[in-house]
Amino acid sequence: MVFRNELSPFVFRIYGDIGLRWYGLAYLLGFLLGYVWLRRAAATQSVAGLTKEKVDALIWYVVVGVFAGGRLGFVAQSPGQLLRDPLFPLKLWEGGMAFFGGLIGVVIALLVFTRRHQVKFWSIADVLTVPAALGLGLGRIANFINAELWGKPTGANWGVIYPKVDELPRHPSELYESASHFLLALVLYLAANRLPVGSRRASGVFLVGYGVLRFLTDFYRDEPAFVGPLSSGQVASLTVATAGCLLLLSTRLFIAIESDGPTKDVSRHLQRIIK
C-alpha cells in the first residue's frame, strides 16, 4: 500500500513554528549517544588520559564540529539559495546539513581537542563510530518525517508519495539509508573485540561501511548526475570508502612492521598484507 507522507515535522509545538522538531530531536539523541559512549570509555579507561571532565568538554567540540562543518558543507552545495537569502546559513531550524561537511568538521574538532588535552585522536575516533552510525540512522528517519531527500519514482507497493514534490510513488530512500546506518552500527558493535579502541580499525570500517552503503542507497535517491551516472554524493562516498581502505591498509602495515621489528625487510610485510 502506497503511503502518503504528510507527517508533521514537529514532535510538539508551543506556538506557530516554535517547538521541538523531529530533526532536532534526532541530533539531540545522537549527541547523547556519543556522550554515553565517551563516558563509558572514560570509566573503563579504554582511552588513555580520557577523564569524565574531559568528556564534558569534548562533547561540545563534537557538537560545534558537526553543526559548523555540516552546515557549511550544505551551504557550499546551495550557492543559489545563499545569494537569495544571506541569512540562510544561520537558519538551522529549517534543516540542511551535509554529512561530508560534518565529517570534516568533527575531524578538525577532534584534532584540536586531542592536541590540547593530550589524548590520542584515533582512540576517540574509534569510540565515536557506533554512536555516529546510530545518530546518522536517526537523522535519516527525521529526513523522512520532514519529507526531504526523497527517492526516485517506483512502481513498488512500498512507494511513498511526497505531496510537496508530486503525486508519484517514490522510493523512501531516507529509510533505506537509515537501515544501512543501523546495520553499520550493529556490525561495529558486534565486532568490537576485533576492533579495539585506538587500533584505527573501527574508524576504517566505519568509513568503508558508510561509503559503500551510501554509494548503494544513493542509486535510489532522486539526485542529478555529477560524474557520468553517479551523483555528487556517490562520488564523495567512494572517496570516503577509499580513505577507509587506506586507513585499514596502513593499520595492517603498521602492525606487521611493529610485530617483527623495524630492522626487518619492509617488502616482506607488504607481501604478507597482499596475501
LUMKE-936089 format. One line per 8 residues: number of its first residue (from 0); their letters; for each residue y, z, x of C-alpha. Coordinates in nm, 2 decimals, decimal comma. Layout:
BEGIN
NUM> a> Y:Z:X  ...
END
This chain:
BEGIN
0> mvfrnels> 0,00:0,00:0,00  0,34:-0,10:0,14  0,57:0,19:0,20  0,95:0,16:0,13  1,14:0,35:0,39  1,43:0,52:0,22  1,38:0,86:0,38  1,68:1,09:0,44
8> pfvfriyg> 1,78:1,13:0,80  1,87:1,50:0,72  1,64:1,80:0,73  1,92:1,96:0,52  2,29:1,90:0,45  2,56:2,16:0,45  2,84:1,93:0,33  2,88:1,55:0,34
16> diglrwyg> 2,74:1,42:0,67  2,73:1,77:0,82  2,38:1,92:0,85  2,06:1,92:1,06  1,92:1,57:1,12  1,55:1,50:1,20  1,67:1,32:1,51  1,85:1,63:1,63
24> layllgfl> 1,55:1,85:1,54  1,32:1,62:1,75  1,54:1,67:2,05  1,56:2,04:2,00  1,18:2,08:1,97  1,14:1,86:2,28  1,37:2,08:2,49  1,19:2,39:2,35
32> lgyvwlrr> 0,86:2,25:2,46  1,00:2,18:2,81  1,13:2,53:2,83  0,80:2,68:2,73  0,61:2,48:2,99  0,86:2,57:3,26  0,85:2,94:3,17  0,47:2,93:3,18
40> aaatqsva> 0,48:2,76:3,53  0,72:3,04:3,65  0,49:3,31:3,50  0,18:3,17:3,66  0,36:3,10:3,99  0,22:2,74:3,99  0,56:2,62:4,11  0,67:2,79:4,44
48> gltkekvd> 1,01:2,95:4,41  1,05:2,90:4,04  1,16:3,21:3,85  1,24:3,28:3,49  1,61:3,30:3,58  1,59:2,95:3,75  1,41:2,81:3,44  1,70:2,93:3,22
56> aliwyvvv> 1,94:2,73:3,44  1,70:2,43:3,49  1,67:2,36:3,12  2,04:2,29:3,09  2,02:2,05:3,38  1,74:1,87:3,19  1,95:1,87:2,87  2,25:1,72:3,04
64> gvfaggrl> 2,03:1,46:3,22  1,86:1,35:2,90  2,18:1,31:2,70  2,41:1,17:2,97  2,15:0,93:3,10  2,01:0,83:2,76  2,35:0,78:2,60  2,49:0,59:2,90
72> gfvaqspg> 2,18:0,37:2,90  2,22:0,29:2,53  2,59:0,22:2,57  2,52:-0,02:2,85  2,29:-0,21:2,61  2,56:-0,23:2,34  2,88:-0,36:2,51  3,00:-0,53:2,19
80> qllrdplf> 2,99:-0,20:2,00  3,18:-0,03:2,27  3,46:-0,28:2,25  3,48:-0,24:1,87  3,48:0,14:1,89  3,59:0,31:2,22  3,47:0,65:2,09  3,12:0,51:2,03
88> plklwegg> 2,96:0,68:2,34  3,06:1,02:2,20  2,91:0,98:1,86  2,57:1,13:1,94  2,52:1,22:1,57  2,48:0,85:1,49  2,18:0,82:1,72  2,14:0,58:2,00
96> maffggli> 1,96:0,69:2,32  1,77:0,48:2,58  1,46:0,62:2,73  1,50:0,44:3,06  1,86:0,57:3,10  1,74:0,92:3,01  1,46:0,90:3,27  1,72:0,82:3,54
104> gvviallv> 1,94:1,10:3,41  1,66:1,35:3,43  1,56:1,24:3,78  1,91:1,29:3,90  1,94:1,62:3,73  1,61:1,74:3,89  1,72:1,62:4,23  2,04:1,82:4,21
112> ftrrhqvk> 1,87:2,13:4,08  1,58:2,14:4,32  1,82:2,08:4,61  2,04:2,37:4,51  1,76:2,61:4,42  1,51:2,53:4,69  1,23:2,42:4,45  1,00:2,12:4,50
120> fwsiadvl> 1,11:1,82:4,30  0,76:1,69:4,23  0,63:2,03:4,12  0,90:2,04:3,84  0,84:1,68:3,76  0,47:1,73:3,72  0,52:2,03:3,49  0,75:1,84:3,26
128> tvpaalgl> 0,52:1,54:3,20  0,33:1,69:2,90  0,64:1,82:2,71  0,82:1,50:2,79  0,54:1,29:2,63  0,53:1,52:2,33  0,91:1,51:2,29  0,91:1,13:2,30
136> glgrianf> 0,64:1,13:2,03  0,86:1,35:1,81  1,16:1,13:1,88  0,99:0,82:1,76  0,90:0,99:1,43  1,27:1,07:1,39  1,34:0,70:1,46  1,11:0,61:1,18
144> inaelwgk> 1,28:0,85:0,94  1,61:0,70:1,04  1,47:0,35:0,97  1,56:0,22:1,31  1,37:0,03:1,59  1,17:-0,14:1,32  0,89:-0,38:1,39  0,82:-0,75:1,32
152> ptganwgv> 0,72:-0,87:0,98  0,35:-0,82:0,89  0,11:-0,90:0,62  -0,09:-0,58:0,68  -0,12:-0,34:0,39  0,03:-0,06:0,60  0,35:-0,26:0,64  0,68:-0,08:0,58
160> iypkvdel> 0,99:-0,22:0,41  1,32:-0,13:0,57  1,58:-0,19:0,29  1,87:-0,19:0,52  1,71:-0,48:0,71  1,54:-0,69:0,44  1,26:-0,68:0,19  0,98:-0,79:0,42
168> prhpsely> 0,70:-0,56:0,51  0,72:-0,48:0,88  0,51:-0,31:1,15  0,61:0,06:1,17  0,64:0,02:1,55  0,81:0,36:1,58  0,49:0,52:1,46  0,28:0,31:1,70
176> esashfll> 0,49:0,43:1,99  0,48:0,79:1,86  0,10:0,78:1,85  0,09:0,64:2,21  0,31:0,92:2,34  0,09:1,19:2,18  -0,21:1,02:2,33  -0,05:1,02:2,67
184> alvlylaa> 0,04:1,39:2,63  -0,33:1,47:2,54  -0,46:1,28:2,84  -0,22:1,46:3,07  -0,31:1,80:2,92  -0,69:1,75:2,93  -0,67:1,61:3,29  -0,45:1,90:3,42
192> nrlpvgsr> -0,72:2,02:3,65  -0,74:1,68:3,82  -0,36:1,65:3,83  -0,25:1,97:4,00  0,12:2,07:3,99  0,30:1,94:4,30  0,05:1,66:4,38  0,27:1,40:4,21
200> rasgvflv> -0,04:1,27:4,03  0,08:1,39:3,68  0,41:1,22:3,74  0,24:0,90:3,84  0,00:0,90:3,55  0,29:0,97:3,31  0,49:0,67:3,45  0,19:0,43:3,44
208> gygvlrfl> 0,08:0,55:3,10  0,42:0,53:2,94  0,49:0,19:3,10  0,16:0,03:2,99  0,16:0,18:2,64  0,53:0,10:2,58  0,47:-0,26:2,70  0,18:-0,30:2,45
216> tdfyrdep> 0,36:-0,14:2,15  0,67:-0,34:2,21  0,49:-0,65:2,11  0,52:-0,52:1,75  0,89:-0,42:1,78  1,14:-0,67:1,65  1,35:-0,74:1,96  1,48:-1,06:2,12
224> afvgplss> 1,31:-1,21:2,41  1,46:-1,13:2,75  1,24:-1,30:3,01  1,00:-1,56:2,87  0,82:-1,40:2,57  0,90:-1,05:2,70  1,17:-0,82:2,57  1,40:-0,62:2,79
232> gqvasltv> 1,21:-0,31:2,70  0,88:-0,47:2,82  1,04:-0,57:3,15  1,16:-0,22:3,20  0,82:-0,08:3,10  0,65:-0,29:3,36  0,90:-0,17:3,62  0,82:0,19:3,53
240> atagclll> 0,44:0,13:3,54  0,47:-0,03:3,88  0,67:0,26:4,01  0,40:0,49:3,88  0,13:0,29:4,05  0,32:0,30:4,38  0,36:0,68:4,34  -0,01:0,73:4,29
248> lstrlfia> -0,09:0,50:4,58  0,14:0,68:4,81  -0,01:1,01:4,70  -0,36:0,90:4,78  -0,24:0,77:5,12  -0,07:1,10:5,20  -0,38:1,30:5,11  -0,60:1,07:5,31
256> iesdgptk> -0,39:1,10:5,62  -0,34:1,47:5,58  -0,72:1,53:5,55  -0,81:1,36:5,87  -0,51:1,45:6,08  -0,21:1,24:6,19  -0,38:1,11:6,50  -0,63:0,90:6,32
264> dvsrhlqr> -0,60:0,53:6,27  -0,40:0,47:5,95  -0,58:0,14:5,89  -0,90:0,34:5,81  -0,71:0,53:5,54  -0,59:0,21:5,39  -0,94:0,07:5,38  -1,07:0,39:5,21
272> iik> -0,80:0,36:4,94  -0,87:-0,01:4,88  -1,24:0,07:4,83
END
